[in-house]
Amino acid sequence: KDTIFETNPDSIMKLTMLAAGKTRVSFVSEGLSFYGARIQKYFQWEVVETTDVKHIPDVKAMVKAENEKIMKMLVPGDYVILLDEKGKQHSSLAFSTDMRKVIDSGSARRIVFVIAGAYGAGEELKQRANETWALSKLTFPHQLVRLILAEQIYRALTIMRNEPYHHEG
């Protein structure tokens, strides 16, 4: 029996997606609800969004403002996985394995997957991250990354449970 899933959905472990700005694409919102309901079967799940940063023409200033909002939502003890195109590449199996290592370590009550804004993460946020992961070598709109990440988290959990969602060819 797999003890990391025994006490859920009331587990003390929480999985959080923390994203810069609001989700503005309806099919992304629908997808987040769809995968969120599935993830909730295994762990507490939440999607947290910062308020939008508007009217800052300077990219560096915008990144700084977005990052400050994200940093305020992190608490000591969070295990932070920053999503960044320069991060560690994973197959779905490796994503599941690395996620399982974090869960099994018991080092955090909340695993926070952070999606910075369209121009990326600033240095303070990069320094706060425990790990930096990439979803692909491809570039995706940061709105779409939310949906891709939710699906991969769900896929990782089903892989951990040997459930018939993921197919290895």
Disulfide bonds with the S-S distance in Angstrom:
none
